[in-house]
């Protein structure tokens, strides 16, 4: 193997046979436990002050003006689609390489999902493929685009913003894999004395962005999600939608009628049909505690990725190459996943499981799911996405992955490919 050589373990079974290594894992500390315990012994288990504190801290971390905490990432996507006005007449474009919720949120509102292929160099929805799809239809056919920051690699939101402005579309950035990710915009019209840094979900380019706090994500709350935006109108709408469509903000009330009873502190209004998509205070307390070390966890993810990059850089080129996505210097990858591509993906997946390494596949292309095939999508529609799926594998990536564990993973991958 060329590049850096990982230290060999004294025995193969030291890690591999006694401690299973998953593709992702939460990291819970004593500080996290103390934060949750404090919340559990407070007067509020839900709808208390910790929610707002978490929202403010997360908005500051991302760089957005507003944040709305919700029950989970799918709830976040659903509320985003509702707030953006998706309905039975809406046609929305997204990527086939994502978790199905990125598309399902449009279907929840009755909209029609269109897919476009990915860029094989980044695995992200290809803005050129989206443009080609838009130009095949009369202007006004489509309502919006849902780019996904897959694996933590930021989508080219400058290109998508240009498309949105040209074709009159909204943008929903699915940033569930990418809190803390960023990129420098290099397009001349965005440069004012130098390139501008955009953080995923900061509201500078997308109308809305969503995040998730599942255990294997960067920030774990057990379950939970967050929506960020710089649009105050959308923000206030989302606050209603997550709580049944109810508001208790006096400025938003409808004018009282002469025959109405006098309004008091109890008064609230159900102004539209919403959902109970609230986060609890003890989940928010865990999120706040995790957010305190988000930068350190990101630094560790990037160090793990750099070591994988070096280890796989010299693998044989013909037939057994381990191909990784290495971002350019202007892209700050968040590394929720470390994805490799290999000719015999199924063979490597099975082999690693015999070594107690539980790699995973992200994802089966959404257009190949039986639910979406009923709408006419089929194998062969998106060659780049389908080629990636045939070869892609996510190997262990999480901040508490030890150097010895990573060495063992690298050794076994290279052993399988014969490097």
URPE-V531939 format. One line per field, one symbol per residue. ss: DSSP state (H for helix, E for strand, C for the rest). psi: psi as a letter, one per 20 degrees, with the letter a starting at -180 (. if undefined). A space follows every 50 residues. Layout:
ss->???
psi->???
//
This chain:
ss->CCCCCCCCCCCHHHCCCCCCEECCCCCCCHHHHHHHHHHHCCCCCECCHH HHHHHHHHHHHHCCCEEEEECCHHHHHHHHHHHCCCCCCCEEEEECCCCC HHHHHHHHCCCEEEEECECCCCCCECHHHHHHHHHCCCCCCCCEEECECH HHCCCCHHHHHHHHHHHCCEEEEECCCCCCCEEEECCHHHCCCCCEEEEC CCCCCCCEEEEECECCCCCCCECCEEEEECCHHHHHHHHHHCECCEECCH HHCCCCCCCCCCCCCCCCEECCCCCECCCEHHHHHHHHHHHCCHHHHHHH HHHHHHHHHHHHCCCCCCCCCCEECCCCCCEECCCCCEEEECCCHHHHHH HHHHCCEECECCCCCHHHCHHHHCCCCCCCCCHHHHHHHHHEEEECCCCC CCHHHHHHHHHHHHHHHCC
psi->prapoqpqqhqhigghihnqorhqqqoprhhgghgggghhjriphqkahh ghgggghgghghjrhqqoprhrhhhggghggghikpaiippppaqinrqh hhhhhghhjjrppqqqrroihijqpohhhgghggiiqqpigqhrpnqpmp iippqnighhgggghhjlqrpoookhjkpiqrqppiphiipnkrqppppp jijhhqgqqqrqkqhiahppjfrqrqpqrjohghghghhghimjjqqkoh hiqqpqqhiqqppaiiprpoirobrnkqqrhhghggggghhhkggghghg ghhgghggghhihjqqhohjqopqooqrhjpnpilgqoprpqgmgggggg ghhijkomrrporpphiiqhghhijiqrpihnhgghgghiiqporpoqhj prggghggggghghhgik.
//
